[in-house]
Amino acid sequence: MTAQGDGATVDSACARFRDLPSVHRVLEWPGVVALVEQYGRTLVRHEARALLEQGRCSAQAEIVGEFSEEGIAHALRERIAERLAPRTKEVFNLTGTVLHTNLGRAPLADAAVQSLERTMRSAVNLEFDLKTGQRGDRDWLIEDLLCELTGAEAATVVNNNAAAVLLTISALAGRREVIVSRGELIEIGGAFRMPDVMKCAGAKMVEVGTTNRTHVQDYSDAIGPKSALILRAHASNFVMTGFTASVEEAKLAEIAHRAQIPFVVDLGSGSLVDLVQYGLAHEPMPQEMLAQGADVVTFSGDKLLGGPQAGLIVGKKQWIQKIKRQPLRRALRVSKLTMAALEATLFLYRQPEQLAERLPALRMLARPQGQIAALARRLAPMLASVLGPAFLVSHAPVQSEIGSGSLPGQVLPSAALVVRPCGGGRGSGAKLQRLARAMWALPVPVIGRIADGALLLDLRTLFDEAAFAAQLPALRAAGGF
Ligand SMILES: *Cc1c(COP(=O)(O)O)cnc(C)c1O
């Protein structure tokens, strides 16, 4: 039945548009000649062909409008504009997850953006010593900074922390054994699972202890002639409570060193400053791990550090050198863009007093609830007036999350705009979905979250209040929700 119905629509559309003009003729129309001048013949011809094809044999034939010269030229112009519109868009992340992996994690500091701008357009001294003329390694840009900030002897950087873990295991373990607690065989999401990473690196995983409890004896018993390293993976995205036990880092370092193998920590987030001073829970710091005897620590550049996507590897010279010599490193290296942004971000840490002001990630995390609530009070009536009587707009205290597996279980008191469909009941879920979609379609898409029958816009991460308010009327124009 359905198939038959569809067939009939297509047939009639095809009949209506059978005598559409040829691509050749369309390209000669004055309106289209102007497009050719603007965009070039190749693109315009390609899009004209596609448009006419669509018009000829599709049920959506109204795409060519009145099917007049103006109608087709207009549709062609729109189509080209749409085809050339950037796919990456700035969005308002109002999900309540501050470092949202799907939304690109940490926004960069102004200093990092300026550094990117300076280096993007031109050749740079990436691997060229301007004093001696020697060619070297791009790590020189960040190595001393990372050593200064963490107390490490040496450091390197790769594409992300997953790459940092892979490279470290591959360089330090080879085909030998990596000892890891069963309580730390984590999955980070996006297919990063510790057992798979080990396999991929070529190492043999030796699991010790149990899911909830691992003891010193478990590690000592596992040590043998084939042991290559002891790994600690920070359980960044879950919390384990109750009858649990794990071995502290200093002890693990001692066991490893007695066996003359390195102790490696995958820290995940790894904050370079103590977050307690900003009212957050303490997140383990790379410098603490090193002080407790870790030989190598890996962590992300775009989680709590607040910089570009990168994987930082810091530690003892002996091991970092081995990591740098591993051929895989060349495949995982970062571009001059990452280097430029990372260098500028790390510089900010030299002035910790101004860090919360200058580093957007920290600024969002440390933002006082009172300030967010005041913002919610100002914006709620504006949104209410745009949405009209179909929705009830209020504001309420909510809890933001840090995201990206940082400080799991910790929530931050925040405030949100709360939108509920009036009347509730049947169809209100669909109504909320339509509203959410309309918000995604705004010039700067607004991404909230739906919970308990309401659309929540957590304002912790909203700083450009004026830009947010300015585009609200477009929501009314969109209508249809
Ligand atoms: C986030 C995380 C990773 C992966 O880091 P990316 O920078 O996302 O590649 C690895 N290990 C831990 C413990 C993490 O938290």
The ligand as an SDF file (V2000), in Angstrom:
LIG
                    3D

 15 15  0  0  0  0  0  0  0  0999 V2000
   40.2610   10.3660   29.1940 C   0  0  0  0  0  0  0  0  0  0  0  0
   41.1440    9.2570   29.5490 C   0  0  0  0  0  0  0  0  0  0  0  0
   41.9060    8.6130   28.5800 C   0  0  0  0  0  0  0  0  0  0  0  0
   41.8420    9.0090   27.1430 C   0  0  0  0  0  0  0  0  0  0  0  0
   42.3240   10.3040   26.9680 O   0  0  0  0  0  0  0  0  0  0  0  0
   42.0550   11.1060   25.5900 P   0  0  0  0  0  0  0  0  0  0  0  0
   42.8140   12.3750   25.7500 O   0  0  0  0  0  0  0  0  0  0  0  0
   40.5880   11.2750   25.5010 O   0  0  0  0  0  0  0  0  0  0  0  0
   42.5870   10.2580   24.4960 O   0  0  0  0  0  0  0  0  0  0  0  0
   42.7240    7.5810   28.9800 C   0  0  0  0  0  0  0  0  0  0  0  0
   42.7900    7.1970   30.2680 N   0  0  0  0  0  0  0  0  0  0  0  0
   42.0780    7.8020   31.2420 C   0  0  0  0  0  0  0  0  0  0  0  0
   42.2150    7.3240   32.6500 C   0  0  0  0  0  0  0  0  0  0  0  0
   41.2270    8.8460   30.9080 C   0  0  0  0  0  0  0  0  0  0  0  0
   40.5030    9.4420   31.8530 O   0  0  0  0  0  0  0  0  0  0  0  0
  1  2  1  0
  2  3  1  0
  2 14  2  0
  3  4  1  0
  3 10  2  0
  4  5  1  0
  5  6  1  0
  6  7  2  0
  6  8  1  0
  6  9  1  0
 10 11  1  0
 11 12  2  0
 12 13  1  0
 12 14  1  0
 14 15  1  0
M  END
$$$$
